[in-house]
Every structure is written in structure tokens, then in C-alpha cells.
């Protein structure tokens, strides 16, 4: 199930997550990681951690520098990524 959110909502959510002092078990910041196996492992770990910590969801946000939380942008686009002939994002 896809939930459409406005750009304003998403920008506000990212601003709030950037206020965290560090990544958490349920929040990961990435710059350009486009390795499908790594992404799959992260998604699994994040979703399990969110459940353990009582969160309704977890977040993997591209374009954020890990240590400084600076917004640096990314070249990764999950909508266009493929694993073999299958789409990464579904």
C-alpha cells in the first residue's frame, strides 16, 4: 500500500529526523548507496527495529551525510533502479 504525502509533509519529516543526534535503529541516512543487497538488508533491519521500538515505520533517507546530517543530495533513484530485469522499488 502506497501513501501519498505532500512535498511539504515530507520536507518537514526530514527536518525532524535530521534533529536526531545520531542515526537510530529505525532511521538510516545514506548518500549514494545503490547496492540492492545492502538496501534489502537495511530495509529488513530497519523494519524489525521499528517494530521492536514500537514505531509505526522506519526511515532510510538518501542524500544525507551520515556524521554531519548535512543535506548533500544523491545520484541514487530507487524508482529507476533494477536488480537484474526487475525493479528494485515495488
LINUR-V416850 format. One record per backbone hydrogen bond with DSSP energy under -0.5 kcal/mol. CO is the residue of the C=O (numbers start at 1). NH is the residue of the N-H. If there is no record, write none. Layout:
CO | NH
CO | NH
This chain:
2 | 4
6 | 10
7 | 11
8 | 12
9 | 13
10 | 14
11 | 15
12 | 16
13 | 17
14 | 18
15 | 19
16 | 19
17 | 20
24 | 27
26 | 59
27 | 24
28 | 61
30 | 63
30 | 64
34 | 36
35 | 39
36 | 40
37 | 41
38 | 42
39 | 43
40 | 44
41 | 45
42 | 46
43 | 47
44 | 48
45 | 49
46 | 50
47 | 51
48 | 52
49 | 53
50 | 55
51 | 54
59 | 28
60 | 62
61 | 30
63 | 72
63 | 73
65 | 69
70 | 65
70 | 72
77 | 80
77 | 81
78 | 89
81 | 88
82 | 84
83 | 86
86 | 83
